[in-house]
Each structure stands twice: as structure tokens, then as C-alpha cells.
Amino acid sequence: MARPASLTDTRVGAVAHALGPYEWRRLTPHMVSRRALAAMDAPGTTDPVPVSRHDERIDLLVESLARCRWRALTAEAVARRMVTVLDAWRHESQWIEIELRWLSDGDG
């Protein structure tokens, strides 16, 4: 299990800030995920560039939201959950790449 993201993580703050000015609980999980990813990709930016609708990370975040009552959470709690999910996904992806390299090195 991934370690929960810190509330002091700049990405958590960026996502919470990006959700704050909107009635984000009325948005679809897909739209919340896109807004969160844009904020994470450019923390501190006042007008982040929207991520593509086809970004592979969106489905990951949408699935995470579907597993909880996210509309009952604060913007900070949703932000923390999303950053934690992405960190776990990146960590797992890095391990898969390492293992694939080990396997390919063993072929030679």
C-alpha cells in the first residue's frame, strides 16, 4: 500500500486550490480527475493547461474516486487521495520497468 501523500505536498495544495473555486462535488469524476491532473502537472500555476481527455492517468483517478464517497470528502482529502494514487501507480510502473530490464538482461 502506498504511503498517503502529505498535506504539505505542493501537489495536494495545488489540487485542493484548483477544486476550491468550483462546485467540484457536482462535477463528474472524469472532470474532477482532469482538473486535478492539470493542477498536479503544474503546481503553483494560476491557469494550468487542461490534460487530454485520453490521458491514461484519468481512468486511474476515476476508479479511485469510484471506490469511495468522494463527494463527502473535503477538497484537501480528495487531493491527497489522488496524489497518493498517482504516486503508487508511478512507483509500481517503475518497478515493472526494472523487472523488465532484469528479464531482458538475463536473455543475453
MMTF fields as JSON, N, C-alpha, C and O atoms, coordinates in Angstrom:
{
  "mmtfVersion": "1.0.0",
  "mmtfProducer": "UNKNOWN",
  "numBonds": 431,
  "numAtoms": 432,
  "numGroups": 108,
  "numChains": 1,
  "numModels": 1,
  "chainsPerModel": [1],
  "groupsPerChain": [108],
  "chainIdList": ["A"],
  "bondAtomList": [4, 2, 8, 6, 12, 10, 16, 14, 20, 18, 24, 22, 28, 26, 32, 30, 36, 34, 40, 38, 44, 42, 48, 46, 52, 50, 56, 54, 60, 58, 64, 62, 68, 66, 72, 70, 76, 74, 80, 78, 84, 82, 88, 86, 92, 90, 96, 94, 100, 98, 104, 102, 108, 106, 112, 110, 116, 114, 120, 118, 124, 122, 128, 126, 132, 130, 136, 134, 140, 138, 144, 142, 148, 146, 152, 150, 156, 154, 160, 158, 164, 162, 168, 166, 172, 170, 176, 174, 180, 178, 184, 182, 188, 186, 192, 190, 196, 194, 200, 198, 204, 202, 208, 206, 212, 210, 216, 214, 220, 218, 224, 222, 228, 226, 232, 230, 236, 234, 240, 238, 244, 242, 248, 246, 252, 250, 256, 254, 260, 258, 264, 262, 268, 266, 272, 270, 276, 274, 280, 278, 284, 282, 288, 286, 292, 290, 296, 294, 300, 298, 304, 302, 308, 306, 312, 310, 316, 314, 320, 318, 324, 322, 328, 326, 332, 330, 336, 334, 340, 338, 344, 342, 348, 346, 352, 350, 356, 354, 360, 358, 364, 362, 368, 366, 372, 370, 376, 374, 380, 378, 384, 382, 388, 386, 392, 390, 396, 394, 400, 398, 404, 402, 408, 406, 412, 410, 416, 414, 420, 418, 424, 422, 428, 426],
  "bondOrderList": [1, 1, 1, 1, 1, 1, 1, 1, 1, 1, 1, 1, 1, 1, 1, 1, 1, 1, 1, 1, 1, 1, 1, 1, 1, 1, 1, 1, 1, 1, 1, 1, 1, 1, 1, 1, 1, 1, 1, 1, 1, 1, 1, 1, 1, 1, 1, 1, 1, 1, 1, 1, 1, 1, 1, 1, 1, 1, 1, 1, 1, 1, 1, 1, 1, 1, 1, 1, 1, 1, 1, 1, 1, 1, 1, 1, 1, 1, 1, 1, 1, 1, 1, 1, 1, 1, 1, 1, 1, 1, 1, 1, 1, 1, 1, 1, 1, 1, 1, 1, 1, 1, 1, 1, 1, 1, 1],
  "groupList": [{"groupName": "MET", "atomNameList": ["N", "CA", "C", "O"], "elementList": ["N", "C", "C", "O"], "formalChargeList": [0, 0, 0, 0], "bondAtomList": [1, 0, 2, 1, 3, 2], "bondOrderList": [1, 1, 2], "singleLetterCode": "M", "chemCompType": "L-PEPTIDE LINKING"}, {"groupName": "ALA", "atomNameList": ["N", "CA", "C", "O"], "elementList": ["N", "C", "C", "O"], "formalChargeList": [0, 0, 0, 0], "bondAtomList": [1, 0, 2, 1, 3, 2], "bondOrderList": [1, 1, 2], "singleLetterCode": "A", "chemCompType": "L-PEPTIDE LINKING"}, {"groupName": "ARG", "atomNameList": ["N", "CA", "C", "O"], "elementList": ["N", "C", "C", "O"], "formalChargeList": [0, 0, 0, 0], "bondAtomList": [1, 0, 2, 1, 3, 2], "bondOrderList": [1, 1, 2], "singleLetterCode": "R", "chemCompType": "L-PEPTIDE LINKING"}, {"groupName": "PRO", "atomNameList": ["N", "CA", "C", "O"], "elementList": ["N", "C", "C", "O"], "formalChargeList": [0, 0, 0, 0], "bondAtomList": [1, 0, 2, 1, 3, 2], "bondOrderList": [1, 1, 2], "singleLetterCode": "P", "chemCompType": "L-PEPTIDE LINKING"}, {"groupName": "SER", "atomNameList": ["N", "CA", "C", "O"], "elementList": ["N", "C", "C", "O"], "formalChargeList": [0, 0, 0, 0], "bondAtomList": [1, 0, 2, 1, 3, 2], "bondOrderList": [1, 1, 2], "singleLetterCode": "S", "chemCompType": "L-PEPTIDE LINKING"}, {"groupName": "LEU", "atomNameList": ["N", "CA", "C", "O"], "elementList": ["N", "C", "C", "O"], "formalChargeList": [0, 0, 0, 0], "bondAtomList": [1, 0, 2, 1, 3, 2], "bondOrderList": [1, 1, 2], "singleLetterCode": "L", "chemCompType": "L-PEPTIDE LINKING"}, {"groupName": "THR", "atomNameList": ["N", "CA", "C", "O"], "elementList": ["N", "C", "C", "O"], "formalChargeList": [0, 0, 0, 0], "bondAtomList": [1, 0, 2, 1, 3, 2], "bondOrderList": [1, 1, 2], "singleLetterCode": "T", "chemCompType": "L-PEPTIDE LINKING"}, {"groupName": "ASP", "atomNameList": ["N", "CA", "C", "O"], "elementList": ["N", "C", "C", "O"], "formalChargeList": [0, 0, 0, 0], "bondAtomList": [1, 0, 2, 1, 3, 2], "bondOrderList": [1, 1, 2], "singleLetterCode": "D", "chemCompType": "L-PEPTIDE LINKING"}, {"groupName": "VAL", "atomNameList": ["N", "CA", "C", "O"], "elementList": ["N", "C", "C", "O"], "formalChargeList": [0, 0, 0, 0], "bondAtomList": [1, 0, 2, 1, 3, 2], "bondOrderList": [1, 1, 2], "singleLetterCode": "V", "chemCompType": "L-PEPTIDE LINKING"}, {"groupName": "GLY", "atomNameList": ["N", "CA", "C", "O"], "elementList": ["N", "C", "C", "O"], "formalChargeList": [0, 0, 0, 0], "bondAtomList": [1, 0, 2, 1, 3, 2], "bondOrderList": [1, 1, 2], "singleLetterCode": "G", "chemCompType": "PEPTIDE LINKING"}, {"groupName": "HIS", "atomNameList": ["N", "CA", "C", "O"], "elementList": ["N", "C", "C", "O"], "formalChargeList": [0, 0, 0, 0], "bondAtomList": [1, 0, 2, 1, 3, 2], "bondOrderList": [1, 1, 2], "singleLetterCode": "H", "chemCompType": "L-PEPTIDE LINKING"}, {"groupName": "TYR", "atomNameList": ["N", "CA", "C", "O"], "elementList": ["N", "C", "C", "O"], "formalChargeList": [0, 0, 0, 0], "bondAtomList": [1, 0, 2, 1, 3, 2], "bondOrderList": [1, 1, 2], "singleLetterCode": "Y", "chemCompType": "L-PEPTIDE LINKING"}, {"groupName": "GLU", "atomNameList": ["N", "CA", "C", "O"], "elementList": ["N", "C", "C", "O"], "formalChargeList": [0, 0, 0, 0], "bondAtomList": [1, 0, 2, 1, 3, 2], "bondOrderList": [1, 1, 2], "singleLetterCode": "E", "chemCompType": "L-PEPTIDE LINKING"}, {"groupName": "TRP", "atomNameList": ["N", "CA", "C", "O"], "elementList": ["N", "C", "C", "O"], "formalChargeList": [0, 0, 0, 0], "bondAtomList": [1, 0, 2, 1, 3, 2], "bondOrderList": [1, 1, 2], "singleLetterCode": "W", "chemCompType": "L-PEPTIDE LINKING"}, {"groupName": "ILE", "atomNameList": ["N", "CA", "C", "O"], "elementList": ["N", "C", "C", "O"], "formalChargeList": [0, 0, 0, 0], "bondAtomList": [1, 0, 2, 1, 3, 2], "bondOrderList": [1, 1, 2], "singleLetterCode": "I", "chemCompType": "L-PEPTIDE LINKING"}, {"groupName": "CYS", "atomNameList": ["N", "CA", "C", "O"], "elementList": ["N", "C", "C", "O"], "formalChargeList": [0, 0, 0, 0], "bondAtomList": [1, 0, 2, 1, 3, 2], "bondOrderList": [1, 1, 2], "singleLetterCode": "C", "chemCompType": "L-PEPTIDE LINKING"}, {"groupName": "GLN", "atomNameList": ["N", "CA", "C", "O"], "elementList": ["N", "C", "C", "O"], "formalChargeList": [0, 0, 0, 0], "bondAtomList": [1, 0, 2, 1, 3, 2], "bondOrderList": [1, 1, 2], "singleLetterCode": "Q", "chemCompType": "L-PEPTIDE LINKING"}],
  "groupTypeList": [0, 1, 2, 3, 1, 4, 5, 6, 7, 6, 2, 8, 9, 1, 8, 1, 10, 1, 5, 9, 3, 11, 12, 13, 2, 2, 5, 6, 3, 10, 0, 8, 4, 2, 2, 1, 5, 1, 1, 0, 7, 1, 3, 9, 6, 6, 7, 3, 8, 3, 8, 4, 2, 10, 7, 12, 2, 14, 7, 5, 5, 8, 12, 4, 5, 1, 2, 15, 2, 13, 2, 1, 5, 6, 1, 12, 1, 8, 1, 2, 2, 0, 8, 6, 8, 5, 7, 1, 13, 2, 10, 12, 4, 16, 13, 14, 12, 14, 12, 5, 2, 13, 5, 4, 7, 9, 7, 9],
  "groupIdList": [1, 2, 3, 4, 5, 6, 7, 8, 9, 10, 11, 12, 13, 14, 15, 16, 17, 18, 19, 20, 21, 22, 23, 24, 25, 26, 27, 28, 29, 30, 31, 32, 33, 34, 35, 36, 37, 38, 39, 40, 41, 42, 43, 44, 45, 46, 47, 48, 49, 50, 51, 52, 53, 54, 55, 56, 57, 58, 59, 60, 61, 62, 63, 64, 65, 66, 67, 68, 69, 70, 71, 72, 73, 74, 75, 76, 77, 78, 79, 80, 81, 82, 83, 84, 85, 86, 87, 88, 89, 90, 91, 92, 93, 94, 95, 96, 97, 98, 99, 100, 101, 102, 103, 104, 105, 106, 107, 108],
  "secStructList": [7, 7, 7, 7, 7, 7, 6, 6, 7, 2, 2, 2, 2, 2, 2, 2, 2, 2, 2, 6, 6, 6, 6, 4, 4, 4, 1, 7, 2, 2, 2, 2, 2, 2, 2, 2, 2, 2, 2, 2, 2, 1, 6, 6, 7, 1, 1, 7, 7, 7, 7, 7, 6, 6, 7, 2, 2, 2, 2, 2, 2, 2, 2, 2, 2, 2, 6, 6, 6, 4, 4, 4, 1, 7, 2, 2, 2, 2, 2, 2, 2, 2, 2, 2, 2, 2, 2, 2, 2, 2, 2, 2, 2, 2, 2, 2, 2, 2, 2, 2, 2, 2, 2, 2, 2, 2, 2, 7],
  "xCoordList": [0.838, 0.0, 0.88, 1.913, 0.485, 1.256, 1.117, 0.092, 2.155, 2.116, 1.269, 1.464, 0.331, -0.521, 0.306, 1.296, -0.108, 0.575, 0.436, -0.583, 1.46, 1.464, 0.562, 0.454, -0.07, -0.886, -0.029, -0.541, 1.281, 2.181, 2.748, 3.487, 2.414, 2.857, 2.27, 1.068, 3.105, 2.629, 1.548, 0.676, 1.6, 0.585, -0.776, -1.8, -0.798, -2.052, -2.662, -3.854, -1.833, -2.312, -2.8, -3.798, -2.081, -2.461, -3.813, -4.64, -4.03, -5.308, -6.441, -7.49, -6.232, -7.275, -7.616, -8.784, -6.602, -6.818, -7.569, -8.436, -7.236, -7.895, -9.366, -10.199, -9.68, -11.068, -11.867, -13.068, -11.212, -11.858, -12.812, -13.915, -12.443, -13.342, -14.589, -15.434, -14.705, -15.815, -16.697, -16.276, -17.902, -18.749, -18.332, -19.078, -17.126, -16.487, -17.249, -17.111, -18.04, -18.806, -19.878, -20.364, -20.244, -21.235, -20.598, -21.297, -19.271, -18.577, -18.565, -18.731, -18.37, -18.219, -16.836, -15.933, -16.665, -15.336, -14.284, -13.127, -14.691, -13.777, -13.29, -12.099, -14.202, -13.829, -12.982, -12.029, -13.324, -12.514, -11.101, -10.126, -10.989, -9.678, -8.862, -7.666, -9.489, -8.773, -8.299, -7.17, -9.158, -8.792, -7.641, -6.704, -7.722, -6.668, -5.336, -4.292, -5.372, -4.136, -3.497, -2.276, -4.297, -3.762, -3.056, -1.985, -3.657, -3.054, -1.774, -0.802, -1.765, -0.571, 0.572, 1.738, 0.232, 1.268, 1.959, 3.093, 1.3, 1.874, 1.496, 0.788, 1.975, 1.602, 2.097, 3.203, 1.28, 1.647, 1.213, 1.277, 0.769, 0.301, -1.139, -1.975, -1.415, -2.78, -3.765, -4.961, -3.297, -4.179, -3.555, -3.015, -3.623, -2.974, -3.599, -4.79, -2.78, -3.228, -4.011, -3.51, -5.223, -6.015, -5.31, -4.643, -5.469, -4.883, -5.815, -7.016, -5.237, -6.006, -7.053, -6.828, -8.187, -9.229, -8.741, -9.343, -7.67, -7.163, -5.965, -5.335, -5.638, -4.519, -4.785, -5.857, -3.818, -4.019, -4.232, -4.771, -3.824, -3.97, -5.409, -5.773, -6.222, -7.604, -8.386, -9.048, -8.32, -9.071, -8.637, -9.459, -7.358, -6.834, -7.479, -7.893, -7.556, -8.152, -9.665, -10.23, -10.318, -11.766, -12.096, -13.045, -11.311, -11.52, -11.339, -12.091, -10.346, -10.099, -11.272, -11.683, -11.801, -12.957, -14.183, -14.977, -14.326, -15.488, -15.477, -16.525, -14.306, -14.193, -14.449, -14.323, -14.804, -15.076, -16.22, -16.665, -16.666, -17.717, -17.031, -17.055, -16.427, -15.561, -16.302, -15.704, -17.571, -18.326, -18.543, -18.869, -18.364, -18.488, -17.159, -17.116, -16.086, -14.76, -14.517, -15.222, -13.52, -13.079, -12.241, -11.789, -12.036, -11.17, -9.76, -9.108, -9.285, -7.952, -7.861, -6.853, -8.899, -8.894, -8.93, -8.244, -9.712, -9.757, -8.401, -7.902, -7.809, -6.495, -5.454, -4.653, -5.46, -4.492, -4.661, -3.679, -5.905, -6.179, -5.639, -5.013, -5.884, -5.449, -3.927, -3.376, -3.256, -1.789, -1.241, -0.29, -1.83, -1.386, -1.561, -0.668, -2.696, -2.966, -1.955, -1.425, -1.687, -0.718, 0.693, 1.433, 1.076, 2.402, 2.548, 3.587, 1.511, 1.545, 1.645, 2.392, 0.894, 0.926, 2.316, 2.836, 2.915, 4.265, 5.284, 6.152, 5.171, 6.089, 5.978, 6.991, 4.762, 4.543, 5.071, 5.668, 4.852, 5.341, 6.861, 7.436, 7.512, 8.974, 9.491, 10.473, 8.833, 9.243, 9.039, 9.861, 7.964, 7.731, 8.843, 9.34, 9.235, 10.331, 11.634, 12.375, 11.923, 13.137, 13.108, 14.092, 11.99, 11.88, 12.004, 12.602, 11.439, 11.576, 13.027, 13.494, 13.744, 15.172, 15.943, 16.814, 15.63, 16.299, 16.064, 16.98, 14.817, 14.499, 15.229, 15.745, 15.269, 15.94, 17.449, 18.106, 18.007, 19.455, 19.811, 20.927, 18.881, 19.125, 19.103, 19.577, 18.549, 18.469, 19.803, 20.035, 20.682, 21.928, 22.991, 24.094],
  "yCoordList": [-1.182, 0.0, 1.241, 1.279, 2.211, 3.446, 4.279, 4.253, 5.001, 5.923, 7.127, 7.69, 7.526, 8.677, 9.941, 10.191, 10.708, 11.964, 12.914, 12.929, 13.69, 14.665, 15.845, 16.241, 16.39, 17.583, 18.772, 19.751, 18.69, 19.782, 19.583, 20.436, 18.485, 18.237, 19.328, 19.586, 19.96, 21.064, 20.613, 21.401, 19.35, 18.845, 18.75, 19.025, 18.364, 18.297, 19.687, 19.872, 20.659, 22.029, 22.559, 23.276, 22.197, 22.666, 22.099, 22.808, 20.823, 20.197, 20.792, 21.147, 20.899, 21.469, 22.887, 23.276, 23.649, 25.022, 25.032, 25.877, 24.099, 24.035, 23.646, 24.081, 22.832, 22.421, 23.47, 23.62, 24.185, 25.118, 26.131, 26.296, 26.819, 27.859, 27.335, 28.122, 26.03, 25.448, 24.619, 24.209, 24.382, 23.423, 22.04, 21.361, 21.64, 20.446, 19.168, 18.178, 19.167, 17.953, 17.664, 16.537, 18.671, 18.471, 18.02, 17.611, 18.098, 17.664, 16.14, 15.461, 15.62, 14.177, 13.777, 14.612, 12.513, 12.057, 12.303, 12.593, 12.186, 12.425, 13.873, 14.13, 14.809, 16.229, 16.588, 17.36, 16.036, 16.276, 15.747, 16.396, 14.581, 13.982, 14.818, 15.02, 15.302, 16.147, 17.439, 17.873, 18.054, 19.294, 19.029, 19.822, 17.918, 17.562, 17.31, 17.774, 16.587, 16.299, 17.571, 17.725, 18.46, 19.729, 20.481, 21.051, 20.482, 21.17, 20.474, 21.14, 19.147, 18.402, 18.566, 18.624, 18.641, 18.759, 20.113, 20.241, 21.113, 22.467, 23.148, 24.155, 22.589, 23.202, 24.645, 24.959, 25.494, 26.899, 27.75, 28.977, 27.113, 27.839, 28.269, 27.473, 29.517, 30.011, 29.534, 29.437, 29.236, 28.782, 27.56, 27.674, 26.365, 25.189, 24.751, 24.949, 24.161, 23.652, 22.361, 21.447, 22.275, 21.045, 19.835, 19.938, 18.693, 17.473, 16.899, 17.171, 16.117, 15.48, 14.54, 13.906, 14.459, 13.518, 12.08, 11.195, 11.834, 10.48, 10.164, 9.12, 11.04, 10.812, 9.525, 9.36, 8.628, 7.319, 7.414, 6.485, 8.5, 8.66, 8.965, 8.755, 9.45, 9.813, 8.597, 8.66, 7.508, 6.306, 5.806, 5.33, 5.916, 5.515, 6.326, 5.773, 7.639, 8.505, 8.324, 8.352, 8.141, 7.922, 6.641, 6.617, 5.581, 4.329, 4.541, 3.995, 5.331, 5.612, 6.363, 6.062, 7.331, 8.074, 7.174, 7.32, 6.244, 5.348, 4.424, 3.915, 4.206, 3.306, 3.995, 3.371, 5.269, 5.959, 6.961, 7.211, 7.507, 8.534, 9.895, 10.681, 10.157, 11.324, 12.645, 13.643, 12.673, 13.931, 14.329, 15.481, 13.387, 13.675, 14.151, 14.574, 14.081, 14.48, 15.964, 16.613, 16.481, 17.854, 17.862, 16.812, 19.035, 19.149, 18.668, 18.045, 18.953, 18.522, 16.998, 16.417, 16.356, 14.892, 14.249, 13.255, 14.8, 14.288, 14.486, 13.589, 15.648, 15.938, 14.968, 14.435, 14.739, 13.825, 12.406, 11.718, 11.982, 10.65, 10.526, 9.525, 11.546, 11.488, 11.485, 10.745, 12.294, 12.316, 10.968, 10.451, 10.402, 9.095, 8.018, 7.195, 8.016, 7.023, 7.156, 6.154, 8.376, 8.569, 8.186, 7.604, 8.503, 8.113, 6.598, 6.07, 5.892, 4.427, 3.862, 2.914, 4.442, 3.993, 4.199, 3.316, 5.365, 5.634, 4.674, 4.16, 4.438, 3.529, 2.124, 1.482, 1.656, 0.331, 0.267, -0.732, 1.324, 1.365, 1.315, 0.666, 1.996, 1.981, 0.579, 0.135, -0.122, -1.475, -2.42, -3.303, -2.237, -3.074, -2.853, -3.811, -1.589, -1.299, -1.939, -2.477, -1.89, -2.503, -4.011, -4.595, -4.633, -6.076, -6.485, -7.515, -5.682, -5.987, -5.884, -6.693, -4.882, -4.759, -5.963, -6.487, -6.406, -7.571, -8.798, -9.577, -8.953, -10.094, -10.003, -11.002, -8.806, -8.664, -8.805, -9.285, -8.394, -8.575, -10.037, -10.441, -10.832, -12.263, -13.04, -14.175, -12.43, -13.112, -13.129, -13.99, -12.191, -12.03, -12.857, -12.812],
  "zCoordList": [0.0, 0.0, 0.0, 0.668, -0.719, -0.828, 0.436, 1.118, 0.719, 1.849, 1.45, 0.373, 2.308, 1.96, 1.721, 2.408, 0.76, 0.456, 1.641, 2.332, 1.854, 2.941, 2.592, 1.431, 3.601, 3.383, 2.972, 2.427, 3.233, 2.837, 1.434, 0.942, 0.792, -0.583, -1.479, -1.436, -2.28, -3.128, -4.104, -4.47, -4.528, -5.449, -4.771, -5.398, -3.503, -2.755, -2.664, -2.906, -2.313, -2.229, -3.561, -3.628, -4.634, -5.97, -6.394, -6.967, -6.11, -6.477, -5.645, -6.182, -4.347, -3.476, -3.92, -3.935, -4.278, -4.746, -6.083, -6.305, -6.961, -8.277, -8.146, -8.94, -7.149, -6.953, -6.189, -6.409, -5.305, -4.393, -4.997, -4.475, -6.073, -6.579, -7.3, -7.726, -7.435, -8.189, -7.27, -6.188, -7.705, -7.008, -7.5, -8.206, -7.111, -7.637, -7.318, -8.036, -6.268, -5.94, -6.995, -7.093, -7.777, -8.845, -10.164, -11.091, -10.236, -11.446, -11.518, -10.504, -12.7, -12.857, -12.342, -12.285, -11.968, -11.55, -12.637, -12.336, -13.884, -15.003, -15.008, -15.183, -14.818, -14.824, -13.6, -13.709, -12.446, -11.244, -11.468, -11.09, -12.076, -12.341, -13.314, -13.105, -14.363, -15.337, -14.696, -14.925, -13.894, -13.208, -12.223, -12.128, -11.502, -10.547, -11.249, -10.791, -12.343, -13.074, -13.624, -13.575, -14.134, -14.646, -13.526, -13.733, -12.341, -11.19, -10.738, -10.383, -10.747, -10.333, -11.314, -10.923, -12.589, -13.612, -13.573, -14.036, -13.033, -12.983, -11.669, -11.673, -10.518, -9.249, -9.173, -9.613, -8.621, -8.5, -9.672, -9.604, -10.757, -11.931, -11.695, -11.266, -11.974, -11.74, -12.791, -12.512, -13.982, -15.055, -15.729, -16.83, -15.071, -15.643, -16.964, -17.205, -17.798, -19.09, -18.858, -18.202, -19.385, -19.196, -19.8, -20.829, -19.146, -19.683, -20.747, -20.766, -21.61, -22.674, -22.088, -21.057, -22.752, -22.313, -22.385, -21.777, -23.112, -23.315, -22.436, -22.609, -21.5, -20.585, -19.8, -19.218, -19.787, -19.152, -17.646, -17.043, -17.036, -15.59, -15.175, -14.017, -16.092, -15.759, -15.278, -14.243, -16.004, -15.612, -14.235, -13.452, -13.952, -12.653, -11.526, -10.508, -11.724, -10.71, -10.621, -9.527, -11.755, -11.76, -10.978, -10.195, -11.194, -10.457, -8.963, -8.154, -8.603, -7.189, -6.563, -5.443, -7.286, -6.781, -6.652, -5.724, -7.591, -7.575, -6.359, -5.96, -5.77, -4.619, -3.276, -2.222, -3.317, -2.048, -2.245, -3.365, -1.156, -1.213, -1.306, -0.359, -2.444, -2.588, -2.448, -2.045, -2.767, -2.645, -1.185, -0.898, -0.268, 1.158, 1.758, 2.913, 0.978, 1.46, 1.23, 0.457, 1.906, 1.647, 0.376, -0.081, -0.187, -1.37, -1.042, -1.88, 0.17, 0.581, 0.659, 0.258, 1.167, 1.267, -0.117, -0.356, -1.014, -2.39, -3.053, -3.732, -2.858, -3.439, -2.912, -3.68, -1.618, -1.01, -1.555, -1.833, -1.704, -2.239, -3.669, -4.017, -4.489, -5.886, -6.011, -6.824, -5.224, -5.264, -4.801, -5.388, -3.762, -3.262, -4.321, -4.52, -4.998, -6.049, -7.183, -7.663, -7.609, -8.697, -8.281, -9.073, -7.05, -6.574, -6.555, -6.952, -6.094, -6.061, -7.471, -7.713, -8.399, -9.794, -10.4, -11.081, -10.149, -10.667, -10.074, -10.78, -8.777, -8.103, -8.698, -8.98, -8.884, -9.468, -10.902, -11.303, -11.664, -13.047, -13.092, -13.965, -12.159, -12.108, -11.803, -12.399, -10.876, -10.556, -11.737, -11.978, -12.459, -13.637, -14.662, -15.254, -14.874, -15.806, -15.353, -16.176, -14.063, -13.529, -13.752, -14.207, -13.434, -13.61, -15.069, -15.381, -15.961, -17.392, -17.838, -18.639, -17.314, -17.639, -17.126, -17.821, -15.912, -15.365, -16.24, -16.503, -16.686, -17.547, -18.885, -19.384, -19.461, -20.753, -20.624, -21.548, -19.492, -19.265, -19.118, -19.445, -18.631, -18.457, -19.76, -19.816, -20.825, -22.122, -22.846, -23.694, -22.523, -23.266, -22.799, -23.345]
}
